[in-house]
């Protein structure tokens, strides 16, 4: 399985602070960094978990939901996508 993220998360090791499980089944793992289209990266889910295993807390996040947190050590806040 492949997921969407940014160069900031993978290359700069920024913390994942936002996760989206889109209605179409896609997963997005983002940081607080302001990103542009050219910053997008597609990686394997295994690579994403190796980068930040705390995302496994949201493995059962339903389609159409998102989660955010201020930093890696905070709890996730889960909400339905608009």
Buried (B, 14 or more C-beta within 10 A) or exposed (E): EEBBBBBBBBEEEBBBBBBBBBEEEEBBBBBBBEBEEEBEBEBEBEEBBEBBEBBEEBEEBEEEBBBBBEEEEEEBEEEEEE
